[in-house]
Structure formats: C-alpha cells, structure tokens
Amino acid sequence: MEERLKALEIAIKLEEDGKKFYNELAEKATDPFEGRFFFALAHEERGHHLSFWDYREYLEDPAGWFSMKEGFRLDGG
C-alpha cells in the first residue's frame, strides 16, 4: 500500500508540473491556435491529476470514498 501511495504522490506532482508547464507555454504563445493547443494539454494534465488524486483518496479511506461517490446521507429520521 505504501508503495502505491508514494507512486501516486510522484504522479500527482508530475501532473501538476505538466499543467504548469503547458499553461506557461500557452501564455507565451503568439499564435492563437498554438495557445489553445497548450491550454488543451494543460486541461488534460488536470484530468490526470484529478484521477490520481481520486485514487489516492480511495486508497487512504475506501469507506469514505464510497460514501462520497454514492452520496450516502444521514437523515436522522
């Protein structure tokens, strides 16, 4: 389990770095198509980041993760 969490932390960091890199390239782009392309790549990196983050949450607390995903509520009634 610890190895998976360490690997996820590395993956999350790499995705954050990738997102920052592509956003910087998009901001520096002089061609609008090039800028949109780099923003699209940054968006892809964000999706990867969120997937890894979600998987980490699952590994750390499976019961809480399922409760959040399935929307269990306590109604007190």
Z-matrix of the N, CA and C atoms (Angstrom, degrees):
N
C 1 1.458
C 2 1.526 1 111.02
N 3 1.324 2 116.56 1 -45.84
C 4 1.464 3 120.00 2 -178.87
C 5 1.522 4 112.07 3 -58.88
N 6 1.339 5 116.40 4 -37.35
C 7 1.458 6 119.85 5 -179.67
C 8 1.528 7 110.72 6 -64.63
N 9 1.344 8 115.62 7 -39.87
C 10 1.467 9 119.24 8 179.09
C 11 1.521 10 111.02 9 -64.68
N 12 1.324 11 116.20 10 -41.67
C 13 1.462 12 119.42 11 179.63
C 14 1.523 13 111.30 12 -65.53
N 15 1.330 14 116.99 13 -40.28
C 16 1.468 15 119.83 14 177.27
C 17 1.519 16 110.33 15 -63.00
N 18 1.332 17 116.34 16 -43.96
C 19 1.465 18 120.28 17 178.97
C 20 1.523 19 111.03 18 -62.11
N 21 1.324 20 117.14 19 -39.91
C 22 1.466 21 120.85 20 178.53
C 23 1.518 22 111.56 21 -65.24
N 24 1.327 23 117.41 22 -40.00
C 25 1.465 24 119.85 23 177.96
C 26 1.526 25 110.64 24 -61.42
N 27 1.336 26 116.29 25 -40.96
C 28 1.462 27 120.18 26 177.33
C 29 1.522 28 110.40 27 -64.44
N 30 1.328 29 116.16 28 -45.40
C 31 1.468 30 120.56 29 -179.68
C 32 1.522 31 111.17 30 -62.18
N 33 1.309 32 117.23 31 -42.44
C 34 1.468 33 121.37 32 179.36
C 35 1.529 34 109.92 33 -61.74
N 36 1.323 35 116.70 34 -44.00
C 37 1.471 36 120.92 35 178.54
C 38 1.528 37 110.99 36 -62.31
N 39 1.330 38 116.96 37 -43.09
C 40 1.463 39 119.90 38 179.50
C 41 1.525 40 111.68 39 -63.53
N 42 1.323 41 116.60 40 -39.49
C 43 1.463 42 119.51 41 178.58
C 44 1.526 43 110.72 42 -66.94
N 45 1.336 44 117.43 43 -39.55
C 46 1.463 45 120.33 44 176.80
C 47 1.524 46 110.63 45 -61.86
N 48 1.340 47 115.92 46 -43.79
C 49 1.461 48 120.10 47 178.81
C 50 1.534 49 110.90 48 -63.81
N 51 1.329 50 116.59 49 -41.17
C 52 1.463 51 120.77 50 178.88
C 53 1.515 52 111.67 51 -63.25
N 54 1.329 53 115.67 52 -43.12
C 55 1.470 54 120.30 53 179.02
C 56 1.527 55 110.61 54 -61.48
N 57 1.320 56 116.51 55 -44.12
C 58 1.467 57 120.79 56 178.78
C 59 1.535 58 110.53 57 -63.30
N 60 1.327 59 116.67 58 -44.02
C 61 1.462 60 122.17 59 -179.81
C 62 1.529 61 110.94 60 -59.11
N 63 1.325 62 117.21 61 -49.53
C 64 1.462 63 120.52 62 -178.10
C 65 1.524 64 111.86 63 -67.94
N 66 1.325 65 117.63 64 -35.91
C 67 1.467 66 119.66 65 176.23
C 68 1.527 67 111.10 66 -63.93
N 69 1.325 68 116.06 67 -40.38
C 70 1.468 69 119.37 68 177.64
C 71 1.529 70 111.01 69 -63.61
N 72 1.331 71 116.77 70 -42.97
C 73 1.464 72 119.75 71 177.66
C 74 1.529 73 111.11 72 -63.31
N 75 1.318 74 116.53 73 -38.75
C 76 1.464 75 120.18 74 179.58
C 77 1.523 76 110.80 75 -64.15
N 78 1.317 77 116.27 76 -41.02
C 79 1.465 78 119.81 77 -179.70
C 80 1.526 79 112.11 78 -68.22
N 81 1.331 80 117.36 79 -29.61
C 82 1.464 81 121.79 80 -179.74
C 83 1.528 82 112.60 81 -85.71
N 84 1.316 83 116.81 82 -14.44
C 85 1.471 84 120.16 83 -175.16
C 86 1.525 85 110.47 84 -63.64
N 87 1.326 86 115.57 85 139.31
C 88 1.461 87 120.45 86 177.37
C 89 1.525 88 110.94 87 -96.17
N 90 1.302 89 116.98 88 -23.76
C 91 1.465 90 122.23 89 178.26
C 92 1.531 91 108.68 90 -93.20
N 93 1.342 92 118.60 91 127.17
C 94 1.461 93 120.35 92 -177.91
C 95 1.535 94 113.55 93 -59.77
N 96 1.329 95 116.86 94 -35.37
C 97 1.461 96 119.47 95 178.84
C 98 1.530 97 110.71 96 -66.62
N 99 1.311 98 115.19 97 -39.70
C 100 1.465 99 120.35 98 178.05
C 101 1.533 100 109.89 99 -63.63
N 102 1.317 101 116.17 100 -43.54
C 103 1.460 102 120.59 101 178.50
C 104 1.515 103 112.01 102 -60.16
N 105 1.323 104 116.35 103 -45.61
C 106 1.468 105 119.99 104 178.91
C 107 1.518 106 111.25 105 -64.23
N 108 1.333 107 116.64 106 -37.15
C 109 1.456 108 120.83 107 178.36
C 110 1.533 109 110.19 108 -60.85
N 111 1.335 110 116.97 109 -47.33
C 112 1.461 111 119.79 110 -179.74
C 113 1.523 112 111.95 111 -68.02
N 114 1.342 113 117.77 112 -35.49
C 115 1.466 114 119.70 113 175.14
C 116 1.527 115 110.42 114 -64.76
N 117 1.330 116 117.20 115 -36.55
C 118 1.466 117 120.74 116 176.87
C 119 1.528 118 110.58 117 -64.38
N 120 1.330 119 116.81 118 -41.12
C 121 1.463 120 120.00 119 177.47
C 122 1.528 121 110.89 120 -64.87
N 123 1.321 122 117.11 121 -39.45
C 124 1.464 123 120.61 122 177.04
C 125 1.523 124 110.29 123 -62.43
N 126 1.326 125 116.11 124 -39.21
C 127 1.466 126 120.80 125 178.35
C 128 1.536 127 110.60 126 -64.00
N 129 1.314 128 116.75 127 -40.02
C 130 1.472 129 120.89 128 176.25
C 131 1.526 130 110.65 129 -61.36
N 132 1.325 131 116.28 130 -43.62
C 133 1.461 132 120.14 131 179.02
C 134 1.528 133 110.33 132 -62.25
N 135 1.317 134 116.68 133 -37.40
C 136 1.466 135 120.69 134 178.23
C 137 1.527 136 110.12 135 -62.72
N 138 1.324 137 116.89 136 -41.23
C 139 1.457 138 120.52 137 177.69
C 140 1.518 139 111.78 138 -62.16
N 141 1.328 140 116.40 139 -41.87
C 142 1.465 141 120.00 140 177.14
C 143 1.525 142 110.20 141 -62.96
N 144 1.327 143 115.28 142 -44.34
C 145 1.469 144 121.03 143 179.86
C 146 1.530 145 110.00 144 -56.98
N 147 1.318 146 116.70 145 -47.21
C 148 1.463 147 120.20 146 -178.68
C 149 1.528 148 111.79 147 -65.53
N 150 1.310 149 117.76 148 -35.62
C 151 1.470 150 121.10 149 177.26
C 152 1.521 151 110.88 150 -65.02
N 153 1.321 152 116.80 151 -45.01
C 154 1.464 153 120.03 152 178.49
C 155 1.524 154 110.82 153 -65.01
N 156 1.317 155 116.39 154 -41.45
C 157 1.459 156 121.27 155 179.29
C 158 1.534 157 109.90 156 -61.36
N 159 1.327 158 116.19 157 -43.51
C 160 1.458 159 121.43 158 179.43
C 161 1.533 160 110.81 159 -62.82
N 162 1.314 161 117.09 160 -42.53
C 163 1.460 162 121.09 161 178.99
C 164 1.529 163 110.88 162 -64.70
N 165 1.333 164 116.63 163 -39.40
C 166 1.466 165 119.97 164 176.18
C 167 1.522 166 111.07 165 -61.04
N 168 1.329 167 116.16 166 -42.61
C 169 1.470 168 119.88 167 177.69
C 170 1.529 169 111.09 168 -60.35
N 171 1.323 170 116.04 169 -40.09
C 172 1.463 171 120.35 170 178.20
C 173 1.532 172 110.98 171 -62.73
N 174 1.329 173 116.38 172 -46.32
C 175 1.465 174 119.58 173 -178.60
C 176 1.526 175 112.23 174 -64.30
N 177 1.317 176 116.50 175 -36.97
C 178 1.459 177 120.24 176 -177.33
C 179 1.526 178 112.70 177 -75.85
N 180 1.334 179 117.61 178 -32.28
C 181 1.466 180 121.03 179 -177.33
C 182 1.527 181 110.05 180 -152.67
N 183 1.341 182 117.27 181 78.63
C 184 1.474 183 119.56 182 -176.81
C 185 1.534 184 113.40 183 -58.23
N 186 1.326 185 117.42 184 -42.47
C 187 1.470 186 119.90 185 -178.37
C 188 1.523 187 110.83 186 -64.21
N 189 1.328 188 116.55 187 -44.35
C 190 1.460 189 120.15 188 178.32
C 191 1.510 190 111.74 189 -65.64
N 192 1.325 191 116.67 190 -37.67
C 193 1.466 192 121.51 191 178.72
C 194 1.522 193 110.31 192 -62.16
N 195 1.358 194 117.06 193 -46.25
C 196 1.462 195 119.95 194 179.20
C 197 1.520 196 111.29 195 -64.71
N 198 1.316 197 116.88 196 -39.56
C 199 1.470 198 119.80 197 178.24
C 200 1.522 199 110.75 198 -60.96
N 201 1.321 200 116.21 199 -43.01
C 202 1.462 201 120.30 200 -179.68
C 203 1.529 202 110.69 201 -66.28
N 204 1.326 203 117.15 202 -44.53
C 205 1.460 204 121.13 203 -176.63
C 206 1.525 205 112.19 204 -69.91
N 207 1.329 206 116.57 205 -36.48
C 208 1.461 207 119.62 206 -177.91
C 209 1.518 208 113.08 207 -89.66
N 210 1.328 209 116.23 208 -9.26
C 211 1.453 210 120.47 209 173.88
C 212 1.516 211 115.01 210 73.15
N 213 1.320 212 116.64 211 34.52
C 214 1.468 213 118.53 212 177.68
C 215 1.522 214 109.82 213 -62.84
N 216 1.312 215 114.93 214 139.44
C 217 1.460 216 120.75 215 179.26
C 218 1.527 217 108.98 216 -131.69
N 219 1.310 218 115.60 217 146.44
C 220 1.456 219 120.61 218 172.89
C 221 1.518 220 106.85 219 -99.58
N 222 1.329 221 115.33 220 122.69
C 223 1.475 222 117.53 221 -176.78
C 224 1.508 223 112.62 222 -101.73
N 225 1.332 224 118.76 223 -9.64
C 226 1.465 225 121.73 224 176.39
C 227 1.512 226 113.63 225 68.52
N 228 1.345 227 118.43 226 9.77
C 229 1.454 228 119.82 227 -176.94
C 230 1.427 229 117.17 228 -110.75
